[in-house]
Amino acid sequence: MVSHSPFPVIIDTDPGIDDALALYLALSSYQLDIKAITLVFGNTEITHVTRNLVTLFDVIDKEIEYQKSASPPKQIDPQQWNKERNILLNRFEWSNPIVAIGADKPIKAAECFGINFHGLDGFGQIHMTHPHYAPENWENFKSDRYTMSSRNAVDEILYQLQNSPPFTITIIGLGPLTNLALAYEKDKYTFSRVKHIICLGGSIDSFGNVTPCAEFNFFADPDAANILTEATKGYSPSETVQSKVERFKRKEILPLYLTVLPINVSTNIFLSSADFTKYITSLNTPLSIFISAFIDHAFKKTQEFCGVHGLELHDPSAIALAIDMLLNNSQSYTSEFVDMKVENQGIYTRGMVIIDRRPGSNEEPIQEALKIWSGVNANNVEVIKSYNGKSFVDNFFKITFNVNYSEVNIENGK
């Protein structure tokens, strides 16, 4: 039962295997009112990203049609089936987003796509092995579940912010931050109407997943990540909304509230392949069959690369974190505000996250070359240090699939 108004959000994404899981979680979460889904290159090229999103929505329609006449699953009491069926039929009815196509390349850096893990089409090659999943003539496919925007993603983000009360829309970034950075650079005043930006990105005090020091999203467009972290200068978590409104009326460009979920935290949110088969594949519905088709590719890749039987749920955990933060469920995570920068020029360190943890670094440096690390005008980024993975997996299975799930230890595939 909804006890409060849903929170308006924009989801910027590059589907992508775990992005698809994240989007299904977001679309089935009553706490969110998804105003727009903006698409960006990343896990694959922008054309494939767009086709994947269209396919994702089409499968929802097939799932709903199936559930209207489905027999009770063996694990559900037939007397409870009507109640359970209503939950399944209504789980994707919370949002009707605008969809806008965005950047097809990074701002300055050389192109990089996640096809090594996600496959050329971003969905583990299912558009070759299961071509029926993408609707015919998908470029012109129409659905009642979303509306294609005539604006590009940058303009759509600014439009949504301009036409909503200031400091009400949260942006959740699941891919490279190119669209967000370009929107900020195009109109900083309008972009500073955003309430909060929560993004998956970076690796802090740990190794990366594409280079020894960089996570994919920040590596794919380090300039975009750098622009947004630099835009946090002067942010104060204690400033009231009323104070922000007054400053905004004076035409001030306000510093951004940016929260980063690094992969050294989200990597602990782990779904074993055995549990997925047991709880989800066994449902044998259009949605579970579709997800099984592409997640099997991810399971095989994870075993090949890491020697584990399962998948780290990076993007879904970013959605769950956003919901927890919007609900002020501070007991589910820990965080700290730090002076964080992203390397955007290094040959070996492209996309690397650097945090100034030196004590007593608040003095203005005399030498010009050292002023980049001036503590007097430091960035102020909120970094997530830990997240309650057990709570996440339980909720993910229940919200998205209406399946009760319980596991003693979800970390490290154990």
Secondary structure, DSSP 8 states (H G I E B T S, - for coil): ---S--EEEEEEE---HHHHHHHHHHHT-TTEEEEEEEE-SSSS-HHHHHHHHHHHHHHHHHHHHHHHH----TTS-GGGHHHHHHHHHHTT-S---EEEE--SS-SSS-----HHHH-TTSSTTHHHH-GGGS-TTGGG---TT-EE-SS-HHHHHHHHHHTS-TT--EEEE-S-SHHHHHHHHH-HHHHTT-SEEEEE---SSS--SSSSSB-HHHHH-HHHHHHHHHTTTT--TT--HHHHHHHHHTT------EEEE-HHHHTT-EEEHHHHHHHTGGG-SHHHHHHHHHHHHHHHHHHHHHS-SEEE-HHHHHHHHHHHHHTT-GGGEEEEEE-EEE-SS-SS-TTBEEE---TT--S--SSGGGGGG-GGG---EEEEEEE-HHHHHHHHHHHHH------S--GGG-
